[in-house]
């Protein structure tokens, strides 16, 4: 476990306690705009998705026994999330649970085509509501940049409306290298015009 300012950063599978449930709470709050179709009940979302985190791919910033922020970093070949149909159907119902498994698996478990070598994929950065603006997410990302054996790091497809996240990544040294336009229909529905991808090359 490494100290980073007010937080201790550790790999999630070493953190113990209620780490998986707390990560699911942060996920439910941070990704609520994508999840309301499946349920508007936060507790239902937390219980339905708590199973999916591959804990040895995630790092958590801890404030005592509370998860303040988390993020994953994979080798561009492994997945940081693994969605299972059974718990999704148990909490969301058979139809919406099946839809979640189908739609979100396609979205969250999307393999890289010709994954770049010596590159880490930074994914699913999230901060607990009560710790936002306190540097918890920065602590997680800096820990990954400092301790993982990659020469390059990428962050794929951040919504252009997520200005705080993009500013954070740029502050930490990431620069935009790709921008994908959404279709007019998708843009109208989501309010997002582009998905931005960023990269960082270590000196």
N, C-alpha and C positions, 0 to 999 in steps of 0.2 A: 504493500500500500504506500502510495506517494502523497506527500502533502503538497497542496497547491493553494497558497493563500489561506482562505477561510475553509477550504474543502480538502478532504482526503479523496484521492482518486484510486480506484481499484477495479480489477476486472469483475464483472457482475457475478460470475460463478463463484468468486471468492468472498463476496460481500455478505452472504448468508441472510438470515432473517427474512423479512417480508419484501425483499428486493424485487421479486417478480411482480407482486401485486402493486407495489409503488410505481414501478415502471409502467404498468398498464394504466394507472391513474394519470400519469403524465401523458401517455399516448392518447388517452381518451380526451383530455383537455386540449392537447396540441393539434390533434388531427380531427377535431370534432366536425369540421366542415365536410370532410370526406365520409363521415360515418353516420350522419344523421338519418340517411336512408334506412340503415339497418336497425337503429333504435335511437330515440331521443333520451333514453334513460342512461345516465352516465354509469351507474353501477352495472347495468346489463353489459355495456360495452367493455368495462373493466374485466368482468368475469369471462366474457366471450373471448377476449384477445390476450389474456394474461399468459396463455400457454405458448404463444408463438415465438417468444424471444429465445434465440439461441445464445444462451448466457455467456459462453466463452468467446463470443464475438463482440460483446458489449463491454463498455466501461462506464462506471458510475461515479459521480461526484457526491460524496457523502458529507452531510452536516450532522454529526452524531450518528444516530441510527436512521436518519431520513435521507432518501435519495433526492438530491437537489437537481440533478441533471443526468442525462445519459446520452450515449452515442455509440454507434458500432463502427468498426473498421474491418473490412474483409480483404482477402487477397484477389478480389474480382472474379473468383471462381466459386467460393463458398457463398451460402446465403446467411444473412443475419436473422431472417425471420423464416419460420416454417409453419404455415397455416395448416391446421387439421380440421377436417369436416365435423368430427363428432362433437367437440366442445362448442363450435360455432352453431351447430344445429340445436344443441342442448339449451343454449342461452338465447339465441335469436329466433328459434323456431325452424322447422324443417326447410321451408322455402327460402327465407332470408339467410339462414345459415348456409344453405347450399349455394346461394348467389354470392355470399361473401367469400366462400371458399373458391369459387370459380373466378370471380372478378378480381378480388384482392390478391389471390395467388399469382394471377397473371401480371398484376401491377407490382407486387412486392418481391416476388421471386423470379425476376426477369434476368436471365443470364446475359452476361456481356458477350458480345460477338468479338472474337479475337481479343481476349482480355490483354491489356498491356502488361509487360513484365515489370517487376520491381515496383508495382503500383498498389497502393492501398485505396480502397473505396470507402470514404467516410459517409455514413448513412444514419438516418433516423435520429438526428440530434433533437433532443427535447429537454425542456426545463420546467420544473414544477412551478405552478403559479406563484407560490409564496416566495420563490427564490429568483424570480426573473429580475434582470438588471443588476445582479450581484456577482457576475463573473463565473457562474457554475458551468455553463456550457463551454466557455473559453477554457476553463480548467480541464474539462474532458478532452477537448480537441488538442490542446497543447500537450497533454499527457500522451496522446496517441502519436502526435508528430515527434515527440522526443524519444519515445520508447519502442516504437514499432520499426521493423527493419526495412522500410520502404524508402526508395529514393524519391518517389513521386506520390502525391495524394490527389484524388479527384473527388468532387462532390457533384453528383449528377442530378439534373432536373429540379432545381429550386424554382418555385413559382415567382414570377417577377413582381407579384404583389407582396411577397414576403420580404419587405425592405429591411426589417431588423436583422433577419438571418443573413441576407446578402452583405449587409454592412459589417456584421460580425466576421464573416468569412474573409472579407476583404481586409479587415483590420488585422487578421491573423496571417495575412500574406497570400491568400488565394486570389487569383485573377480569372476573369471570365474568358473561356475559350470556345464556347459554343452557345447558341441561342436557337431554340426550336419554337416555331410558331404553332399555336393551336388553331384548329379550324374555327371559322366564324361561329359555328354552332356551339362548339366547346367553350369558346371565349365568352359568348353571351351567357351560357349556363353557369360558368365558374367565376367569371370576372377576371380571369387570368388570360393575358395575351401571349406570353412566352414562358417557356421553361428554360432556365439559365443553368449552364454547367460551368464549374470552376475547377481550377487546378493549382497545385503548388509543387514546385520542384525544390527539394532541399539542397542547400549549398554544399 
